Amino acid sequence: MKAAFDVAIIGAGFAGLTAAARLKKRTQTSFVIFERANQVGGTWRQNSYPGCACDIPSHLYSLSFAMNPNWSRMYSTQPEILAYTNQIVDQYDLNAHIRYNTDIVRVVFSDAHWHLTDRTGNQTTARTVILAVGPLNYPSIPKLPGLQTFAGTTFHSSNWNTHYELTGKRVAVVGTGASAIQFIPKIAPLVKQLTIFQRTAPYVSPRRDRAISAVEQHLFRKLPIAQKAYRSLIYWYNELQGMAFLGNEGFNKIGTKRALKHLNQSIKDPELRQKVTPTYKLGCKRVLISDDYYPALNRNNVDLITAGITEVTANSIIDADGHEHSVDAIIFGTGFVVGGAIANLNITGRYGQNLFEHWLTKGAEAYYGIAMSGYPNMLFMVGPNTGLGHNSILHMIESQVNYALSYLDLLEKKPADAYLDVKPEVQQQYNSQIQQKMQNTVWASGCQSYYLDSKGRNTTIWPGLSSTYRKATQCINPADYELVCRNRPKPEAVFQPDLIQPGSNH
């Protein structure tokens, strides 16, 4: 029986919309997009905290085939980026393909098709699934002793409580990551007292944001080639900066010097300066950019606590030094559970195995972060080891979509009951090489970050330049895959996932 759709895309963030737009450009219309919310945008829909903005320049944090000449700032804010995702929907007429408020909770491979079930029990089938749920969309909230007894208001930055009035309140912020350093400067002038609990000092480089003039916008509208050239300039500058993370000590020292100069110029108090000075190698944890975070820390109503949290009471937080801090509200800027979306999707592969359980026990891995052995005709967007520390993730997404389209081209040439499954030994060899390359990067220099899994293995970052990833994923190599027809299944005994040990050399 033919599947209801050739392609099912789960998620209508940037990755899902990019895949859908590219399918539409090919005049391929047998696809559906499942979106759990009532609008598109992914992380840019979910995160609306004060100061929410991108840390990649606007002209690069956009699609190469859908450039926007009307960006208002060098670093776009959340509302403008969300509006851009809606422009993509309109430009490629994607609304007719999107099923809003449809939360897919079960995906099972059977009879050469994927069977998808949403939370209400509705089912459909697709020959290929593109999983574009994003790696960072389930909030991580630390299990602080006594948190359940707190009588005030608590919320995570990704679920900002717009109904809570911060003005005049005593507010605690837990975490100093990418989101926190954006909203802290916005709320600091409003609150009576802001107490920030920092676990590890981040490197913060200057942002140097500015408005894009009407003259520039006019030029980009009239001469798209000028915008393309400007975009390319930003891209290659970022690629050059990325060398600092890949073993080039000279570039790393330059980046470190720039960040520390920014720190020293911004903070004069010696005690505070010591608290915010990182003690690890630049890039081992995510490098942040901001022009107003350090100035916010200098305010008289802001305290930075580095002692850690021992307990939360009904009206206060007690730090590890025994000091009690009275607070009316706690805001968590503590990031996300990596792979949280996969945990909430019951994905069952070719042999009845569960994807989340497999990644939990063996470690998350995939072939180029796109294909996973035992899960044929399923393609991941922003999968394991495809994150970046220096450039636009949209560039990586476009590379993955290039590969996905090449995959679909090959699949379309095969019988309707055929499917492609990446060979276990190919996946094993690839991921062994990835982990070997990781040893020469800054991410293996010893710090703890969300890049690492529970076993200390980096399953998040691509250990190279995004340009090398683009070249490697231009098209599929058929020899990497096993072609299987439903009427001639491969014996289960041949596939032995337990033999595929992350980082093994055999």
N, C-alpha and C positions, 0 to 999 in steps of 0.2 A: 504494500500500500504506500502511495506517495505521501510524504509529509505535508502538513498544512502550509508550511513555509520553507523556502530554501534556507533562510537564515533567520535566527531569533537573536536579537541583541538585548542583553539584560543591563539596563542602566542608560539614562539619557543625560549623562554628564558629557564632558568634552570627548572622552574616548568613544562613547556610544554614538554621539552625534557625528564625529569624524568618520567612523565606519559607515554610518547610514548615508552621509552626504556623498562619500566616495562610491557607494553602491548606486546611489541615485544618478551620479554623474555617468555611470556605466549603463544607465537605463535599466538597471536591475531592480525590479519592484517587488519581488516575492520575499519581502522581509518585514519583520515586526520588531518594534522596540517596546520593551516592558519597563515602565518607570513606576517605582513605588510611591512617589509623591505626586502632587497635582500640577507640577510644572517641571521643566527641564532645568539643567544647570549644575546638578551634582553638588560638589563641595561649595560652589559659588551660590547655590540656592540655600544650602543648609547653614552656612556661616554668614551671619549678618551683624556681627559684633561691631562696636564703634572702632573705626580705623581699619576695618578689614580691607586689605589690598593685596596685590600680587607683588612678589619680590623679584620677578623677571620683567624687564621692560615691555611695555604694551605691544610694541610692534613685533616682538618676538613671541610673546605669549598670546598668539593668535595663529590661525591656520594659514599655511602658505598659499592655499588655493581660495581663501576667503579673507583677504587682507582688509583691514578696516582703516581708511584714511582719516577717520574722525576721532581718534583717541584724543582725549582732552588733556591727559597727563602722561609723563614718561612711565609712571607706575600706576596702572589703573586701579580704581577702587572697586569694591565688590558690586555695587549697583551697575557700574558700566560694563563689567565683565559679564554679569548675568544678562544684561540687555544684549550683549554681543552673541551669547549662546542662543537667544531667541531670534536674533537676526539670521543665524545659520538655519534654524528651523524654517523660517519664512523663505529664505533664499532657495532652499532645496526642497521646499514643500514637504516637510517631514511630518507635519502634524497628523496627516492621514494614516501614518504608520505607527504612531505612538499610542500605547494603551496606558493612560495615566491611572494613578491609584491602583496599580497592579503590582503587588509584591510577590515575586516568584519565591517559593519556599522549598521546592523540590524539583530536581532535574535528574532524570534517570535515562541512561542509555540502554535501549532495547530494540531489537529488530532493525538495526542499522539506523535508527532515528533517536533523537533526544525527545523525551516526553517531559513537558514542563507543567507544573501545577502551581497555581497561585494560592494566596492565603484563604481565598473563599472557596477553593476546591475546583475552580475552572481549570481545564486542561487543554493543551494544544501540543502539536509536534513540529519539529524542525529537523532538517537534515544536518545543519550546522548551528552551533551556538557560539556567539561571541560574548564572552563574559567581560562586561565593562562596568563592574560595580565599584571600582576604585579601592585602593588599599587602605585609605585613611578616612573612614567615614563613621566609625563607631567610637564614641567618646571613651577615653580611658579616665576613670575616676579612682584615685587611690583609696584603699581601704584603711582610712585613718581611725585609730581607736577612739570611740565615742562619737563618731560623726553622726550616728543615728539619733543622738540625744540633743543635737544642736537645735535650738529653738528659732534661729533666724532663717534667712533665705539662702539657698545654695543653688548654683547652676553651673554648667559647663559653658565655655566660650562658644561652642558650636550650637548650643541651645539657649542663646542669650534671652534673658527674661526682660522683654521690652516693657513689661508692666511694672517692674520694680523701679522705684525712684531712688537713685543713688545719691542724689544731692543731700549733703549734710550727714551722710551715714559713715559708720566705721566699717571699712571693707577690707577683707583679706583676699589676696590673690595667691593661689598656690600654683607655682610653676613660672618659669621665665623663658618659655620657648617662643616659637615664631608668632603664635597668636597673641600671647601675653604682651610681648613688646610692642604690639600694635595698639592694643586697647588700653594698656596702662597709661600712656600719655594722654589719652582722651578722657579717662575718668578721674585722673589725679586732681585736676582743678575743681571737680565737682564735689568730691567726697570730703568729709571732715578729717578722716584719717585713713591712709592707705598703708596696709602692712603687707609686704611682698615676701613670700617664702620661696627662697631660691635653693635648689639642690646643687646645681652645677652652673657656674658662670659661663654664659655663651660668648663666643666671639661675635662682636657686632661691628660691621663695617659701615661707613657712611652711605646713605641712600642717594643723596643728591637728586631728589625728585624735583620736577619743575613742570609748569604748564606748557603744553604744546601750542604754539601760537597759531592764530588763524591763517597766517601766511604759510606756515608749514603744512597745515591741513589742506589748504587750497592746492599747494604744490603736489601733495600726495594724491589728491583727487584727479588732478589734471595729468600727472605723470606717474602712473603706478610703478614704472621702472625705477623711479627715484626712491619710492618707499621700499621696493624690493632690495635695492642696493643698501639702504639704511638698515633694513632688517638683517641683511647679510653681514654688515659691519658689526652689529651688536652680537650676532651669533658667533662670529669668529673671535671676537674679543673675549667672549665668555669661554669658548673652547680653549683659548690660550690660558685663561685664568684656571681652567680645570687641571692644567699640568701641575698645579700646586698640590693636588690631591693624589696624583698618580706617581709619586716618587721623585719629582723634580724639587730638590731642596732649595734651589735658588728662587723659584716662583713661590714656594711655601714661605720663605723668609720675607719676601716682598709683601705677600698677603698679611702675614703676621704683623709686620711693621706698620702697615696701613691701619689695621684694626686697633693696635695698641696706641698708635698716635691719636686716633679718633677718641679712644678712651681717655687718654691723658689730657687731651685738650678739653674734654667735656666735663670731667670730674676732678675737682681740685682737692677735695677732702681725702687725706691719705688713707684713713680707715675704710671709707666707702670704696676708694679706688682699689684697695687690696681685695675687698669682697667680690668685686666684679671682674677681677683679672683672672682669665682662664689659666689652668695649670696643665693643660694637655695640648697636643699638637693641633694647629689650625686645620679644620676640616674633619677631624675625627668625629665630632658632632656637627650638626648642621650649623653653618655660618649664617648669621642673621644680618639684615641690613635695616638701619634706622637712623634718622637724624634727630628724633625727639625722645628716644627712650632714656638715654643717659641724663639729659636735662630734667626729665620727670623725676629721676631718682634724687636730684638735688633739692627738690621742694621740701619745705619745712614740715609738711604734713605727710611725708612719705618715709617709711622705714623699710630697710632691706634686711631680712633675717636669713641667716645661713646655717643656723643651728639645727634645723630639722624640726619636724612636728612630733611631739610625744603623745599629745592627747587633745581631743576636742571636747569641750564642755557645752553646756546649754547656751552660754553667752560668750565663749572665749576660745582661744587656741593657746595651748601651752607648748612652748618650744623646748628643745633638748637641754637648754641651759636653765630651765625652770622658770623662765619669764612667762607671765600670763598676758595675753593680748586680747582685750575686749573687742568683739566684732559683732556687727549686725548682719553681715552677709559674707558668704564665702564664694568666690568665683574660681573655678578650676580652669587653668590654662595648661592642662596636663596632657594635651595631645590625644592620640587615638590608639586603639588596639589594632596593630598591624594585622591585616587579614581578617578583621572582625566580620566583614561581609560574607566571607567564605564560611565562617562558623555558622552563620544563620541561613546558609543555603545547603540543603541536603543534596549534595552532588554525588550520584552513584555512577561509577564507571563501567567499563566493559565487562569486568569480572565480579561485579557486585561490591567493589571496594568503595569506601567513602573518602572523598578528596581531603576534607578537613582532617579526618583522623590520620590519613596517610602523611599529610604535611606536619601534623602535630608530633607524630612519632619519628618520622624520618627526616623532617626538615623540608621547608618549602623549596621547590625547585621546578623548573620547566625548561624546555628547549628554547633558548633565546627569550625565555620568559613568556612564550606564546603558546607552545604546545606541550602537553603532558602525556607521557606514555600511559596507556590504559584508559585514556579519555579521548577516543577518536572523534574527529570532527568538532572538537571544542577548542576555541582559540581565546587566549587570555589577553586583555589589554592592561598594561601596567602590571604585569605579573612579576614573579620573583626575579630579583636582580636586574630590574630595568629602571630603578629610580636614579636620580641624578643629584649631585651636590653642587653643580656649577652652571647648568644650562636649562633650557626650557623642556619640561616634560612633554609639551605638545609636539616637539620635534621627535621624541621617542615614540609617541602615539602614532604619528604619521608614518614612521618607519614600520611599526607593528601592523598598521593597516595595509601598507604596501605588501607585507608578507602574507597577510590574511587574504588579500585579493589574489595573490599568486597561488595560494593554497586552494581557493575556491575555483580558480581557473583549471587547476589540475583535477580537482574533484569532479567538475562538470564534464570532463572528458571520459569519466568512468561510468560503469553501469549504475542505475538508480539505487541499487541495494548495496553499493560499495562504500567503504569508508577508509580513511587514512589514519594510521596510528603511528606516531613517532616510535622508532625502535628503541627499546630500553637501553641497549648498549650505546646508542648515539647520544641519548639524553645523559647517560652516566658519564661518558667521556667529556661531553661539553661542560657539565657542571663541575667535574673534577678540574678542568682547566680554569673555569671561572674562579674557583676557590684558590687555586694556585696563583692566579694573577692578583687576587686580593691581598696576598701576603706582601706585595711590593707597594701597597697603597697606604695612605694615611689612616684608612679605616681599620687597619690592623695594628695601629700604634698603641693600643691599650686602653682607650677610654670606653665607657659604657654608653650606649645610645639605643634608640629604637631601631637602628639599622640591624642590630644583632638579635638573634633568636635566643631562646632559653639555654641553648648549648653554646652560645658565644659565636655562632656562625653567621656571617653577614649574608642574609638572604634578600636584602633590599636594594643594594646599590649595584649599578653597572660599573665594573672596575676598568673603565676606559673612557674615551671620548665619545660623544654622541655621534660624531661623524663616522667612527669605526663601526658603530652599531647600525647606522644607516646603510653602510656598504654591505655588511654581513646579512642584512635582512631584505635586500632588494628583491629576491625571489626565492622560492622554495627549491630545495634539492630533492627530487623524487626518491633518490637513493636513501635518504634519511628516514623514509616512511615505509611501513608495511601496508600494502593494499589488501584489504579483506573484503570478500563478498559474503553476504548473509548466508548463502547456501553452502559456503565452504569456510566455516569458521575455523580459526586457529585453536588448537587444543589449549585448554587453560594451563596445563602444566608447563607450557613453554614460557609463559609470562610469570616471572617470579620477582615481584617488586621488593621482596625482602632482601634480595641480593643486591639491590641498588642502594649502596650506602653513600650518603652525601660526602663528597670530597674524596671518595676512595680512588685508588690508582690502578684498579684491576677490573 
